[in-house]
Amino acid sequence: GLPGLILEANDGSEVIVCSKIVLNPDDKTTISEPSKGKEVSQKEFDIIMEKKMKEMEEQFSSSRNSDGNTIQIRIGG
């Protein structure tokens, strides 16, 4: 995932902007401890992150157009 919240998306020809965020403080939200997965050390986490970053680089480099600068993301097929 990405750190933070994306409030604007721009593809060069179209811009989508979040203009309003509504929070309902009356709704109580409970955060539960994860029930699956495993605990890893910082060193193990760093190794996993490096591997995942390389996978993403390879995935995105295969998505680039001939100009080498554009990434296409398809939603819904």
PyMOL commands that place a pseudoatom at each C-alpha (Angstrom):
pseudoatom trace, name=CA, resn=GLY, resi=1, chain=A, elem=C, hetatm=0, pos=[0.000, 0.000, 0.000]
pseudoatom trace, name=CA, resn=LEU, resi=2, chain=A, elem=C, hetatm=0, pos=[0.821, 3.616, -0.187]
pseudoatom trace, name=CA, resn=PRO, resi=3, chain=A, elem=C, hetatm=0, pos=[1.609, 5.710, 2.856]
pseudoatom trace, name=CA, resn=GLY, resi=4, chain=A, elem=C, hetatm=0, pos=[-1.121, 8.268, 3.471]
pseudoatom trace, name=CA, resn=LEU, resi=5, chain=A, elem=C, hetatm=0, pos=[-4.291, 9.109, 1.629]
pseudoatom trace, name=CA, resn=ILE, resi=6, chain=A, elem=C, hetatm=0, pos=[-4.416, 9.995, -2.080]
pseudoatom trace, name=CA, resn=LEU, resi=7, chain=A, elem=C, hetatm=0, pos=[-6.604, 13.074, -2.545]
pseudoatom trace, name=CA, resn=GLU, resi=8, chain=A, elem=C, hetatm=0, pos=[-5.769, 13.866, -6.170]
pseudoatom trace, name=CA, resn=ALA, resi=9, chain=A, elem=C, hetatm=0, pos=[-5.072, 11.778, -9.274]
pseudoatom trace, name=CA, resn=ASN, resi=10, chain=A, elem=C, hetatm=0, pos=[-3.808, 13.319, -12.522]
pseudoatom trace, name=CA, resn=ASP, resi=11, chain=A, elem=C, hetatm=0, pos=[-3.132, 11.372, -15.719]
pseudoatom trace, name=CA, resn=GLY, resi=12, chain=A, elem=C, hetatm=0, pos=[-2.160, 14.394, -17.810]
pseudoatom trace, name=CA, resn=SER, resi=13, chain=A, elem=C, hetatm=0, pos=[-5.550, 14.817, -19.441]
pseudoatom trace, name=CA, resn=GLU, resi=14, chain=A, elem=C, hetatm=0, pos=[-7.923, 14.308, -16.537]
pseudoatom trace, name=CA, resn=VAL, resi=15, chain=A, elem=C, hetatm=0, pos=[-7.728, 15.274, -12.857]
pseudoatom trace, name=CA, resn=ILE, resi=16, chain=A, elem=C, hetatm=0, pos=[-9.769, 13.671, -10.086]
pseudoatom trace, name=CA, resn=VAL, resi=17, chain=A, elem=C, hetatm=0, pos=[-9.753, 15.579, -6.792]
pseudoatom trace, name=CA, resn=CYS, resi=18, chain=A, elem=C, hetatm=0, pos=[-11.250, 14.625, -3.439]
pseudoatom trace, name=CA, resn=SER, resi=19, chain=A, elem=C, hetatm=0, pos=[-13.258, 17.677, -2.424]
pseudoatom trace, name=CA, resn=LYS, resi=20, chain=A, elem=C, hetatm=0, pos=[-14.826, 16.472, 0.812]
pseudoatom trace, name=CA, resn=ILE, resi=21, chain=A, elem=C, hetatm=0, pos=[-14.037, 13.995, 3.581]
pseudoatom trace, name=CA, resn=VAL, resi=22, chain=A, elem=C, hetatm=0, pos=[-16.778, 13.168, 6.060]
pseudoatom trace, name=CA, resn=LEU, resi=23, chain=A, elem=C, hetatm=0, pos=[-15.844, 11.524, 9.340]
pseudoatom trace, name=CA, resn=ASN, resi=24, chain=A, elem=C, hetatm=0, pos=[-18.453, 10.324, 11.766]
pseudoatom trace, name=CA, resn=PRO, resi=25, chain=A, elem=C, hetatm=0, pos=[-16.993, 10.503, 15.286]
pseudoatom trace, name=CA, resn=ASP, resi=26, chain=A, elem=C, hetatm=0, pos=[-20.165, 8.914, 16.688]
pseudoatom trace, name=CA, resn=ASP, resi=27, chain=A, elem=C, hetatm=0, pos=[-19.310, 5.612, 14.965]
pseudoatom trace, name=CA, resn=LYS, resi=28, chain=A, elem=C, hetatm=0, pos=[-17.010, 3.674, 17.258]
pseudoatom trace, name=CA, resn=THR, resi=29, chain=A, elem=C, hetatm=0, pos=[-14.247, 1.860, 15.412]
pseudoatom trace, name=CA, resn=THR, resi=30, chain=A, elem=C, hetatm=0, pos=[-12.482, -1.081, 16.989]
pseudoatom trace, name=CA, resn=ILE, resi=31, chain=A, elem=C, hetatm=0, pos=[-9.017, -2.065, 15.812]
pseudoatom trace, name=CA, resn=SER, resi=32, chain=A, elem=C, hetatm=0, pos=[-8.331, -5.749, 16.399]
pseudoatom trace, name=CA, resn=GLU, resi=33, chain=A, elem=C, hetatm=0, pos=[-4.980, -7.447, 16.700]
pseudoatom trace, name=CA, resn=PRO, resi=34, chain=A, elem=C, hetatm=0, pos=[-4.190, -9.381, 13.484]
pseudoatom trace, name=CA, resn=SER, resi=35, chain=A, elem=C, hetatm=0, pos=[-5.185, -13.044, 13.662]
pseudoatom trace, name=CA, resn=LYS, resi=36, chain=A, elem=C, hetatm=0, pos=[-2.985, -14.308, 10.818]
pseudoatom trace, name=CA, resn=GLY, resi=37, chain=A, elem=C, hetatm=0, pos=[0.519, -13.702, 9.560]
pseudoatom trace, name=CA, resn=LYS, resi=38, chain=A, elem=C, hetatm=0, pos=[3.747, -14.019, 11.479]
pseudoatom trace, name=CA, resn=GLU, resi=39, chain=A, elem=C, hetatm=0, pos=[5.940, -11.740, 13.504]
pseudoatom trace, name=CA, resn=VAL, resi=40, chain=A, elem=C, hetatm=0, pos=[9.254, -10.867, 11.826]
pseudoatom trace, name=CA, resn=SER, resi=41, chain=A, elem=C, hetatm=0, pos=[12.373, -9.049, 12.948]
pseudoatom trace, name=CA, resn=GLN, resi=42, chain=A, elem=C, hetatm=0, pos=[13.368, -5.682, 11.481]
pseudoatom trace, name=CA, resn=LYS, resi=43, chain=A, elem=C, hetatm=0, pos=[16.079, -7.427, 9.426]
pseudoatom trace, name=CA, resn=GLU, resi=44, chain=A, elem=C, hetatm=0, pos=[13.566, -9.936, 7.999]
pseudoatom trace, name=CA, resn=PHE, resi=45, chain=A, elem=C, hetatm=0, pos=[11.141, -7.092, 7.272]
pseudoatom trace, name=CA, resn=ASP, resi=46, chain=A, elem=C, hetatm=0, pos=[13.850, -5.145, 5.405]
pseudoatom trace, name=CA, resn=ILE, resi=47, chain=A, elem=C, hetatm=0, pos=[14.639, -8.207, 3.258]
pseudoatom trace, name=CA, resn=ILE, resi=48, chain=A, elem=C, hetatm=0, pos=[10.951, -8.751, 2.457]
pseudoatom trace, name=CA, resn=MET, resi=49, chain=A, elem=C, hetatm=0, pos=[10.512, -5.049, 1.573]
pseudoatom trace, name=CA, resn=GLU, resi=50, chain=A, elem=C, hetatm=0, pos=[13.544, -5.082, -0.738]
pseudoatom trace, name=CA, resn=LYS, resi=51, chain=A, elem=C, hetatm=0, pos=[12.208, -8.171, -2.528]
pseudoatom trace, name=CA, resn=LYS, resi=52, chain=A, elem=C, hetatm=0, pos=[8.726, -6.653, -2.904]
pseudoatom trace, name=CA, resn=MET, resi=53, chain=A, elem=C, hetatm=0, pos=[10.165, -3.354, -4.198]
pseudoatom trace, name=CA, resn=LYS, resi=54, chain=A, elem=C, hetatm=0, pos=[12.125, -5.257, -6.877]
pseudoatom trace, name=CA, resn=GLU, resi=55, chain=A, elem=C, hetatm=0, pos=[8.950, -7.142, -7.853]
pseudoatom trace, name=CA, resn=MET, resi=56, chain=A, elem=C, hetatm=0, pos=[7.071, -3.843, -8.188]
pseudoatom trace, name=CA, resn=GLU, resi=57, chain=A, elem=C, hetatm=0, pos=[9.886, -2.309, -10.268]
pseudoatom trace, name=CA, resn=GLU, resi=58, chain=A, elem=C, hetatm=0, pos=[9.769, -5.275, -12.645]
pseudoatom trace, name=CA, resn=GLN, resi=59, chain=A, elem=C, hetatm=0, pos=[5.978, -5.127, -12.849]
pseudoatom trace, name=CA, resn=PHE, resi=60, chain=A, elem=C, hetatm=0, pos=[5.946, -1.380, -13.540]
pseudoatom trace, name=CA, resn=SER, resi=61, chain=A, elem=C, hetatm=0, pos=[8.832, -1.489, -16.016]
pseudoatom trace, name=CA, resn=SER, resi=62, chain=A, elem=C, hetatm=0, pos=[6.837, -3.958, -18.128]
pseudoatom trace, name=CA, resn=SER, resi=63, chain=A, elem=C, hetatm=0, pos=[3.884, -1.507, -18.033]
pseudoatom trace, name=CA, resn=ARG, resi=64, chain=A, elem=C, hetatm=0, pos=[5.828, 1.474, -19.393]
pseudoatom trace, name=CA, resn=ASN, resi=65, chain=A, elem=C, hetatm=0, pos=[5.150, 2.910, -22.822]
pseudoatom trace, name=CA, resn=SER, resi=66, chain=A, elem=C, hetatm=0, pos=[7.887, 3.435, -25.393]
pseudoatom trace, name=CA, resn=ASP, resi=67, chain=A, elem=C, hetatm=0, pos=[8.692, 6.867, -23.887]
pseudoatom trace, name=CA, resn=GLY, resi=68, chain=A, elem=C, hetatm=0, pos=[9.698, 5.097, -20.657]
pseudoatom trace, name=CA, resn=ASN, resi=69, chain=A, elem=C, hetatm=0, pos=[7.808, 7.528, -18.454]
pseudoatom trace, name=CA, resn=THR, resi=70, chain=A, elem=C, hetatm=0, pos=[4.187, 6.436, -18.467]
pseudoatom trace, name=CA, resn=ILE, resi=71, chain=A, elem=C, hetatm=0, pos=[2.636, 3.727, -16.323]
pseudoatom trace, name=CA, resn=GLN, resi=72, chain=A, elem=C, hetatm=0, pos=[-0.794, 2.458, -17.289]
pseudoatom trace, name=CA, resn=ILE, resi=73, chain=A, elem=C, hetatm=0, pos=[-3.087, 1.178, -14.564]
pseudoatom trace, name=CA, resn=ARG, resi=74, chain=A, elem=C, hetatm=0, pos=[-6.219, -0.614, -15.721]
pseudoatom trace, name=CA, resn=ILE, resi=75, chain=A, elem=C, hetatm=0, pos=[-9.218, -0.890, -13.463]
pseudoatom trace, name=CA, resn=GLY, resi=76, chain=A, elem=C, hetatm=0, pos=[-11.975, -3.375, -14.202]
pseudoatom trace, name=CA, resn=GLY, resi=77, chain=A, elem=C, hetatm=0, pos=[-10.344, -5.306, -17.019]
for i in range(1, 77): cmd.bond("trace and resi %d" % i, "trace and resi %d" % (i + 1))
show_as sticks, trace
zoom trace
